[in-house]
Amino acid sequence: MNHPSTLVPSAAKAAIDGAALAARLKAAPFQSKPHQPLARANRRSRTRAWLGAASALAALVSLLLLASCSKNESKEEPTVSVQVAAVEKTTIEHTITTQAILFPRQQAAIVPKISAPVQKFLVKRGSPVHEGELLAVLENRDLSAAAQDTKGSYDQAQAAYETTTGASLPQEIQKAEADEQQAKQVLDAQEKIFQSRQQLFDQGALPRKELDQSRVDITQARNQYAIAKKHVDYLVAKGKEQALKSAEGQLESAKGKYLGAQAQLSYSEIRSPINGVVTDRPLYPGEMAAAGTALLTVMDISSVIAKAHIPQSEAAVLKVGDQGTMTVPGIEQPIEGKVTVVSPALDPNSTTVEVWLEAKNPKQALKPGTSVQLSLTAQTVKDALVVPASSVITTPDGATAVMLAGADGRAHQRTVKLGIRNDDDVQILDGVTASDKVVATGVYGLPDKTKIKIEAAEAPEGSKEGAKEDAKPDAKAPDEK
């Protein structure tokens, strides 16, 4: 399509030709009455010429106006009103926000090991208890009798052990030693008899039969002595050890039975394994307490633990000892705490990481089971370059950028590298300086090098009222002059 400026000469020429034709038609003489139909035709032609000339003239004026407007518009460059923010050099924190459930620091569901009726409870719900404190007693008369019986057997075995080690064994050794001495004396006597008979036999005064009998007697005496000696040695070396083992075995068996009966009796006494508060007591005295079913629940709520599950990418920057706060319904001020656990493994069901935040609970205002909101401070950077999050845009090629308000009154696109993002602020690692100003409002869809007009940010209502009050003295200034 031709530009309107190129159409102006053609339209002007057409208008001039039309006007000339109209003038010629007007100057032509009328025909006489005999030729009246021809006169009427000439008049119609002149009328059409006049109308054509007028139309051409109107078109010329319109084109001239259109060309003038297009020329003015091409000369005026659009200006976009924006609001800017200075690049701040300040401290920024990487905060992770998530939901969590409160748990007690410790919890013990006390389960009896025996089934027996409840004889009495010594505590109720809400009672503070200490480690080892007696909480309840089960029916235990049969167990007490069994413990008494086994105690008697144990005492009897202990007495038998003392008797065996202190009296019986030395007497047996003494008897064996006496038998040995007697056999020794018999052997000595038979040796003397044999020697005397040997002399008589050599002199021919004793028959050989008597000498042989004496030889047999001395052999028997020697054998008896050897047996007695071995018996003494056995009693001294082995007999004492075996006797002691037998006595010790009987004593240990009796002791084990006694301790087992004592343990069964102790199971009837329910004691607290931790310091805390009784939070549940489902039974009443006289009801049957079943083995394996919780009889009492004790919680240590001097501290509470908020357990949360967060994505692996966020858990990677957390570590034990990091600070955090929990916002609890009904409590105005956030409760400060410290990260105590960052699970080394992912939850296989949710593929998240479990994190614990522990906080003190001296007034017991924090109740286990409450849903809270956690704010975990994973990283703190000082002297960071920070800009509003609204000033950061994504370019068509996927890069991250901001629009800088230049001194020439134009917006200049600058590619940046982001760091920590915290609520409405973003850290810029590379791409801007502390002296730059970025377009904070009106940045989306703003082309590079667009002419901008900086507007002041709207102040809150309270600030507007204060500004009006401050402006009142200035309004009176002209009157004073």
C-alpha positions in Angstrom: 0.0 0.0 0.0 1.3 3.5 -0.9 2.0 6.0 1.8 -0.6 8.8 2.0 2.0 11.4 1.1 2.5 9.7 -2.4 -1.2 10.0 -3.0 -1.4 13.8 -2.6 -0.2 14.9 -6.1 -2.6 12.4 -7.8 -5.6 13.6 -5.8 -4.7 17.2 -6.4 -4.4 16.7 -10.1 -7.8 14.9 -10.2 -9.3 17.8 -8.3 -7.9 20.4 -10.7 -9.1 18.4 -13.7 -12.6 18.1 -12.2 -12.7 21.8 -11.5 -11.6 22.7 -15.1 -14.2 20.4 -16.5 -16.9 21.9 -14.3 -15.9 25.4 -15.5 -16.0 24.5 -19.2 -19.4 23.0 -18.8 -20.7 26.1 -17.0 -19.4 28.3 -19.8 -21.0 26.3 -22.6 -24.1 28.1 -24.1 -27.6 26.6 -23.8 -29.4 25.2 -26.8 -32.7 26.6 -28.2 -36.0 25.2 -27.3 -36.2 22.9 -30.3 -33.3 21.1 -28.9 -34.6 21.0 -25.3 -33.8 17.3 -24.6 -30.2 18.0 -25.5 -30.1 20.9 -23.0 -31.4 18.8 -20.2 -28.7 16.2 -20.9 -26.0 18.9 -20.8 -27.3 20.1 -17.5 -27.1 16.6 -16.0 -23.5 16.3 -17.2 -22.5 19.6 -15.6 -24.1 18.5 -12.3 -22.2 15.3 -12.3 -19.0 17.2 -13.0 -19.6 19.5 -10.1 -20.2 16.5 -7.8 -17.0 14.8 -9.0 -15.0 17.9 -8.4 -16.4 18.3 -4.9 -15.6 14.6 -4.1 -12.1 14.9 -5.4 -11.6 18.1 -3.3 -12.9 16.3 -0.2 -10.5 13.4 -0.8 -7.6 15.8 -1.2 -8.4 17.4 2.1 -8.7 14.0 3.9 -5.4 12.8 2.5 -3.6 16.0 3.5 -4.9 15.7 7.0 -4.0 12.0 7.2 -0.5 12.7 6.0 -0.1 15.5 8.5 -1.2 13.2 11.4 1.1 10.3 10.3 4.0 12.7 10.2 3.3 14.0 13.7 2.9 10.5 15.1 6.2 9.3 13.6 7.9 12.2 15.3 6.5 11.4 18.9 8.2 8.4 20.8 6.0 6.7 23.4 7.0 7.1 27.1 6.2 4.4 29.7 5.5 5.3 33.3 7.4 3.0 35.8 8.5 2.9 39.4 12.1 2.1 40.2 13.9 0.8 43.3 17.6 1.1 44.2 19.8 -1.9 44.5 20.3 -2.3 48.2 23.4 -3.7 49.9 22.1 -5.5 53.0 21.8 -8.8 54.8 19.5 -11.5 53.3 18.5 -14.8 54.7 17.5 -18.0 52.9 14.4 -19.0 54.8 12.5 -22.3 54.3 8.9 -22.2 55.2 6.9 -25.4 55.8 4.1 -27.0 57.9 5.0 -29.3 60.9 3.4 -31.2 63.7 4.5 -30.8 67.3 5.8 -33.9 69.2 7.0 -34.3 72.8 10.7 -34.4 73.5 10.3 -37.9 75.0 7.2 -40.2 75.3 6.7 -43.5 77.1 3.6 -45.7 76.7 4.0 -47.8 79.8 2.9 -51.4 79.2 2.6 -54.0 82.0 4.5 -57.3 81.5 1.8 -59.3 83.3 -2.0 -59.4 83.2 -3.5 -58.6 86.5 -6.3 -56.3 88.0 -5.3 -52.8 88.9 -5.0 -52.5 92.6 -4.6 -48.7 92.8 -3.4 -45.7 90.8 -1.1 -43.1 92.4 -1.4 -40.5 89.7 -4.0 -39.0 87.3 -3.9 -37.2 84.0 -1.8 -34.0 84.2 0.2 -35.2 87.2 3.9 -34.4 86.9 6.1 -37.5 87.5 9.8 -38.2 87.9 11.9 -41.1 86.6 11.4 -44.2 88.8 8.3 -42.8 90.5 5.7 -45.4 91.4 2.5 -44.8 89.3 0.3 -47.8 89.8 0.2 -51.2 91.6 -1.3 -54.4 90.2 -2.8 -57.3 92.2 0.3 -59.2 93.4 -0.5 -61.5 96.4 0.2 -64.7 94.5 3.5 -63.3 93.2 4.5 -62.2 96.7 3.9 -65.7 98.0 6.0 -67.2 95.2 8.8 -64.8 95.9 8.7 -65.7 99.6 8.9 -69.5 98.7 11.9 -69.1 96.4 13.6 -66.9 99.0 13.5 -69.8 101.4 15.0 -72.2 98.9 17.7 -69.8 98.2 18.6 -69.4 101.9 18.7 -73.2 102.2 21.1 -73.6 99.3 23.3 -70.9 100.6 23.6 -72.6 104.0 24.3 -75.9 102.3 27.1 -74.3 100.3 28.7 -72.9 103.4 28.4 -76.3 105.2 30.0 -78.1 102.2 32.9 -75.7 101.9 33.5 -75.3 105.5 33.0 -78.8 107.1 32.4 -81.9 105.0 35.3 -81.7 102.7 38.1 -81.3 105.3 36.7 -84.3 107.3 36.9 -86.5 104.2 40.4 -85.4 103.6 41.4 -86.1 107.2 39.9 -89.6 107.0 41.8 -90.3 103.8 45.0 -89.1 105.3 44.5 -91.4 108.3 43.9 -94.4 106.1 47.1 -93.5 104.2 49.1 -93.4 107.4 47.6 -96.8 108.6 48.5 -98.4 105.2 52.0 -97.0 105.5 52.4 -98.5 109.0 51.1 -101.9 107.8 53.6 -101.8 104.9 56.5 -101.0 107.2 55.5 -103.9 109.5 55.3 -106.4 106.7 58.7 -105.3 105.4 60.3 -105.9 108.8 58.6 -109.4 109.0 59.9 -110.2 105.5 63.4 -109.2 106.4 63.5 -111.3 109.6 62.0 -114.3 107.8 64.6 -113.9 105.1 67.4 -114.2 107.6 65.8 -117.3 109.2 65.3 -118.8 105.8 69.0 -118.2 105.0 70.0 -119.9 108.2 67.7 -122.9 107.5 65.6 -122.2 110.5 62.4 -121.3 108.5 60.7 -123.2 105.8 60.4 -121.6 102.3 56.6 -121.6 102.6 56.7 -119.1 105.4 59.0 -116.8 103.4 56.7 -116.9 100.4 53.7 -116.0 102.6 55.6 -113.1 104.0 56.4 -111.9 100.5 52.7 -112.0 99.6 51.7 -110.0 102.7 54.2 -107.3 101.9 52.9 -106.9 98.3 49.4 -106.5 99.6 50.4 -103.9 102.1 52.3 -102.0 99.5 49.2 -102.0 97.2 46.9 -100.8 100.1 49.3 -98.0 100.8 49.3 -96.8 97.2 45.5 -96.8 97.0 45.2 -94.8 100.2 47.8 -92.3 98.9 46.0 -91.8 95.6 42.7 -91.3 97.5 44.2 -88.5 99.5 45.7 -86.9 96.4 42.3 -87.0 94.6 40.5 -85.4 97.5 43.1 -82.7 97.9 43.3 -82.0 94.1 39.9 -82.8 92.6 37.5 -83.6 95.4 37.5 -80.1 96.8 36.9 -78.5 93.4 34.0 -80.8 92.5 32.4 -80.4 95.8 32.6 -76.6 95.6 31.1 -76.7 92.0 28.2 -78.8 93.2 27.5 -76.5 96.1 27.8 -73.4 93.9 25.5 -74.9 91.3 22.8 -75.6 93.8 23.2 -72.1 95.3 23.0 -70.4 91.8 19.9 -72.3 90.9 18.1 -71.3 94.0 19.2 -67.7 93.6 18.0 -67.6 90.0 14.5 -68.8 91.0 14.4 -66.3 93.7 15.4 -63.4 91.4 12.8 -64.5 88.9 10.1 -64.5 91.5 11.3 -61.1 92.6 11.1 -59.8 89.0 7.6 -61.1 88.6 6.6 -59.3 91.8 8.3 -56.1 90.6 6.2 -56.2 87.4 3.1 -55.5 89.5 4.6 -52.1 90.4 4.3 -49.7 87.4 7.0 -47.0 87.5 7.8 -44.0 85.2 10.8 -44.5 83.0 11.2 -40.7 82.3 10.5 -37.3 83.7 7.3 -35.8 82.4 3.5 -35.5 82.7 0.9 -38.2 82.6 -1.2 -37.6 79.5 -3.3 -40.8 79.3 -4.8 -43.2 81.9 -7.5 -45.3 80.2 -8.3 -47.7 83.1 -9.7 -47.3 86.6 -8.8 -49.3 89.8 -10.2 -52.8 89.7 -10.1 -53.1 85.9 -8.0 -55.7 84.2 -4.6 -54.6 82.9 -3.6 -56.7 79.9 0.0 -57.5 79.1 1.1 -55.6 76.0 -1.6 -52.9 76.3 -0.6 -49.3 77.4 -1.7 -48.6 81.0 -0.3 -45.1 81.3 1.3 -42.6 78.9 4.0 -40.1 80.1 5.3 -37.3 77.9 8.3 -35.0 78.5 7.1 -31.6 77.2 9.8 -29.5 78.7 10.8 -29.2 75.1 8.8 -29.9 72.0 10.0 -31.1 68.6 8.3 -29.8 65.4 8.7 -32.6 62.7 8.4 -31.5 59.1 9.0 -33.0 55.7 10.7 -30.8 53.1 12.0 -31.3 49.5 15.5 -32.7 49.1 16.7 -29.5 47.4 15.9 -27.4 50.4 17.1 -29.9 52.9 20.5 -29.9 51.2 21.3 -26.4 52.6 20.1 -27.2 56.1 22.3 -28.5 58.9 22.0 -29.3 62.6 22.3 -26.2 64.6 20.5 -23.9 62.2 18.1 -21.4 63.8 14.4 -21.3 63.1 11.0 -20.2 64.4 7.6 -21.8 64.7 4.3 -19.9 64.4 1.7 -21.5 66.7 -2.0 -20.8 66.6 -3.1 -18.8 69.6 0.4 -17.5 70.3 1.3 -14.1 68.9 5.0 -14.2 69.0 7.0 -16.8 67.0 8.8 -19.4 69.1 12.5 -19.7 68.5 14.2 -23.1 68.1 17.1 -25.0 66.7 17.4 -27.7 64.1 18.3 -30.9 65.9 17.8 -33.6 63.2 18.2 -33.5 59.4 17.4 -37.1 58.3 20.2 -38.7 56.3 17.7 -40.7 54.2 14.6 -39.8 52.2 11.1 -41.0 53.1 10.4 -43.7 50.5 6.7 -42.8 50.4 7.0 -39.0 49.9 10.6 -38.7 48.8 11.1 -35.9 51.2 13.6 -35.3 54.1 12.4 -35.2 57.7 13.6 -32.3 59.7 13.3 -31.6 63.5 13.1 -28.2 65.1 13.4 -28.3 68.9 12.1 -25.4 71.1 11.9 -24.9 74.8 8.5 -25.2 76.4 8.9 -24.0 80.0 5.3 -22.9 80.5 3.9 -26.0 78.6 2.0 -23.7 76.2 3.0 -25.8 73.3 0.9 -28.9 73.0 2.0 -32.0 71.2 -0.2 -32.7 68.1 -0.5 -29.0 67.2 0.0 -28.0 63.5 2.5 -25.2 63.3 4.3 -23.3 60.5 8.1 -23.4 60.5 10.6 -20.8 59.2 14.0 -22.3 59.0 17.0 -20.0 58.4 19.3 -22.1 56.1 21.7 -19.4 55.0 22.6 -15.8 55.9 24.6 -13.6 53.5 25.8 -10.2 54.7 26.4 -7.2 52.3 24.4 -8.9 49.5 23.1 -6.9 46.5 19.3 -7.2 46.9 16.5 -6.1 44.5 12.7 -6.5 44.6 11.5 -9.9 43.3 9.1 -8.0 41.0 12.0 -6.5 39.1 13.3 -9.9 37.9 12.0 -11.1 34.5 12.7 -14.1 32.2 13.8 -13.3 28.7 12.4 -15.2 25.7 15.7 -17.2 25.5 15.2 -18.3 29.1 17.8 -16.0 30.7 17.1 -14.0 33.9 17.3 -10.3 33.6 16.4 -6.9 35.2 15.6 -3.6 33.6 18.0 -0.8 34.7 16.8 2.8 34.8 19.5 4.6 32.9 20.7 8.2 33.2 19.5 8.7 29.6 15.9 8.2 30.7 15.6 4.8 29.1 15.3 1.2 30.4 18.2 -1.0 29.7 17.9 -4.8 29.9 20.7 -6.5 32.0 21.2 -10.2 32.4 21.8 -11.2 36.0 22.7 -14.2 38.1 20.3 -14.8 41.1 21.2 -16.0 44.6 19.0 -16.3 47.6 15.3 -15.5 47.2 13.5 -14.4 50.4 9.8 -13.4 50.2 9.8 -10.1 48.1 13.6 -9.8 47.9 16.2 -11.5 45.6 19.9 -11.6 45.9 21.8 -10.6 42.7 25.2 -12.4 42.4 26.3 -10.8 39.2 25.0 -8.2 36.7 24.3 -5.1 38.9 26.1 -2.7 41.2 25.0 -1.0 44.4 24.6 2.3 42.5 22.1 0.9 40.0 18.4 1.4 40.0 16.0 -1.3 38.6 12.5 -1.0 37.3 10.3 -2.5 40.0 6.8 -1.8 38.6 5.8 -2.0 35.0 8.7 -4.1 34.0 6.8 -6.9 32.3 6.5 -6.4 28.5 8.8 -3.4 28.6 11.1 -3.5 25.6 14.8 -2.8 25.9 15.8 0.9 25.6 12.3 2.1 26.0 11.9 5.7 27.1 10.6 5.7 30.7 9.1 8.2 33.1 9.8 7.5 36.7 6.9 7.8 39.1 7.0 7.8 42.9 5.6 4.8 44.7 2.2 5.1 46.2 2.5 5.7 50.0 0.3 3.9 52.5 -2.9 5.7 53.6 -1.3 6.7 56.9 1.7 8.2 55.1 -0.7 10.1 52.7 -2.5 11.7 55.6 0.8 12.7 57.2 2.0 14.1 53.8 -1.2 16.2 53.5 -0.7 17.6 57.0 2.9 18.5 56.2 1.8 20.2 53.0 -0.7 22.6 54.7 1.9 25.2 55.8 3.2 25.3 52.2 -0.4 26.1 50.9 -0.5 29.2 53.1 2.9 30.5 51.8 1.5 32.5 48.8 -0.9 34.4 51.2 2.0 35.2 53.5 3.9 36.7 50.6 
